[in-house]
């Protein structure tokens, strides 16, 4: 199987959510002095392409280390909602998802099916001042619909599953309370040509954590 990397590179220049630190690499050991190279990494658990465990917004939600691996490997549905760049803060609704389901044979979202949204926002705005403030996201109706479908995972190439600037985080809260795992800042979704694809999402197994950076891959046969 041929992998497609869906992951942003973690570096000192990686854009981060306002108020969060950018990743820092601190040299700890050097090859010439210690016989090997080693560095310390300081970063938010929600840096770059990352997973939100339900605990991020639900008091009794699953932590990262409690998420079963089978939820992070499988076949996902890809919903393309890419819009012109001027459509800031676009809210993806339940009706948008229903339109996708009704537009072709066999597209109904089945229980447990991961759903990934390709908004196109990252391709035109990564690094801009609007990236975290005006991004598209799903609204409450869409989150409630996905929760009612008992999906196991929802992902996006946007920096947040919520619409930029919505400090109530309704989509996060609805999905977290339903036990849904969220993956944000996925890269290269525009290179996937089909409406379904195999994926692997690998977070660090951080005990008690609300999130983790991930290595995310799409796999083509």
CORUR-V961608 format. One record per residue. N is the residue number from 1. RES is the residue in one letter. PHI is phi in radians with two decimals (999 if undefined). Layout:
((N	RES	PHI) (N	RES	PHI))
//
This chain:
((1	X	999) (2	X	-1.69) (3	X	-1.52) (4	X	-2.04) (5	X	-1.31) (6	X	-1.88) (7	X	-2.03) (8	X	-1.28) (9	X	-1.33) (10	X	-1.42) (11	X	-2.65) (12	X	-1.17) (13	X	-1.76) (14	X	-1.10) (15	X	-1.09) (16	X	-2.24) (17	X	-1.01) (18	X	-0.88) (19	X	1.71) (20	X	-1.66) (21	X	-1.27) (22	X	-1.33) (23	X	-1.01) (24	X	-2.20) (25	X	-1.85) (26	X	-1.99) (27	X	-1.14) (28	X	-1.97) (29	X	-2.38) (30	X	-2.17) (31	X	-1.00) (32	X	-1.19) (33	X	-1.68) (34	X	-1.99) (35	X	1.58) (36	X	-2.80) (37	X	-1.70) (38	X	-2.73) (39	X	-2.33) (40	X	-1.64) (41	X	-2.06) (42	X	-1.97) (43	X	-2.80) (44	X	-1.15) (45	X	-1.24) (46	X	-2.01) (47	X	-1.52) (48	X	1.01) (49	X	-1.26) (50	X	-2.57) (51	X	-1.86) (52	X	-1.76) (53	X	-1.29) (54	X	-0.93) (55	X	-1.05) (56	X	-0.97) (57	X	-2.32) (58	X	-2.23) (59	X	-0.94) (60	X	-1.83) (61	X	-1.26) (62	X	-1.08) (63	X	-1.53) (64	X	-0.97) (65	X	-1.24) (66	X	-1.68) (67	X	-1.36) (68	X	-1.22) (69	X	-0.99) (70	X	-1.14) (71	X	-1.37) (72	X	-1.86) (73	X	-2.39) (74	X	2.85) (75	X	-2.07) (76	X	-1.89) (77	X	-1.62) (78	X	-1.87) (79	X	-1.87) (80	X	-1.59) (81	X	-2.16) (82	X	-0.92) (83	X	-2.24) (84	X	-0.93) (85	X	-1.02) (86	X	-1.30) (87	X	-1.49) (88	X	-1.26) (89	X	0.96) (90	X	-1.21) (91	X	-1.70) (92	X	-1.48) (93	X	-1.86) (94	X	-1.00) (95	X	-1.10) (96	X	-1.10) (97	X	-1.19) (98	X	-1.10) (99	X	-1.06) (100	X	-1.07) (101	X	-1.11) (102	X	-1.56) (103	X	-1.55) (104	X	-2.86) (105	X	-1.26) (106	X	1.23) (107	X	-1.62) (108	X	-1.01) (109	X	-1.34) (110	X	-1.60) (111	X	-0.92) (112	X	1.51) (113	X	-1.26) (114	X	-1.19) (115	X	-2.17) (116	X	-2.08) (117	X	-1.85) (118	X	-1.76) (119	X	-1.66) (120	X	1.40) (121	X	-1.10) (122	X	-1.07) (123	X	-1.11) (124	X	-1.89) (125	X	-2.27) (126	X	-0.98) (127	X	1.63) (128	X	-1.47) (129	X	-1.18) (130	X	-1.54) (131	X	-0.94) (132	X	-1.67) (133	X	-1.89) (134	X	-2.31) (135	X	-1.21) (136	X	-1.27) (137	X	-2.89) (138	X	-1.58) (139	X	-1.59) (140	X	-1.03) (141	X	-1.10) (142	X	-1.18) (143	X	-1.10) (144	X	-1.13) (145	X	-1.15) (146	X	-1.12) (147	X	-1.11) (148	X	-1.16) (149	X	-1.43) (150	X	1.02) (151	X	-1.18) (152	X	-1.58) (153	X	-2.68) (154	X	-2.23) (155	X	-2.23) (156	X	-2.73) (157	X	-1.52) (158	X	-1.37) (159	X	-1.24) (160	X	-2.57) (161	X	-1.27) (162	X	-1.58) (163	X	-1.10) (164	X	-0.95) (165	X	1.53) (166	X	-1.48) (167	X	-1.35) (168	X	-1.43) (169	X	0.84) (170	X	-1.10) (171	X	-1.15) (172	X	-0.95) (173	X	-1.17) (174	X	-1.08) (175	X	-1.19) (176	X	-1.09) (177	X	-1.12) (178	X	-1.53) (179	X	1.38) (180	X	-1.49) (181	X	-1.42) (182	X	-2.03) (183	X	-2.19) (184	X	-2.13) (185	X	1.15) (186	X	-1.14) (187	X	-1.95) (188	X	1.12) (189	X	-1.14) (190	X	-1.16) (191	X	-1.53) (192	X	-1.51) (193	X	-1.65) (194	X	-1.80) (195	X	-1.51) (196	X	-2.40) (197	X	-2.71) (198	X	-1.43) (199	X	-2.47) (200	X	-2.36) (201	X	-2.22) (202	X	-2.07) (203	X	-1.45) (204	X	-1.22) (205	X	-1.53) (206	X	-1.65) (207	X	-1.09) (208	X	1.34) (209	X	-1.46) (210	X	-1.52) (211	X	-2.91) (212	X	-2.81) (213	X	-1.03) (214	X	-2.27) (215	X	-1.83) (216	X	-1.95) (217	X	-2.32) (218	X	-1.77) (219	X	-2.08) (220	X	-1.96) (221	X	-1.47))
//
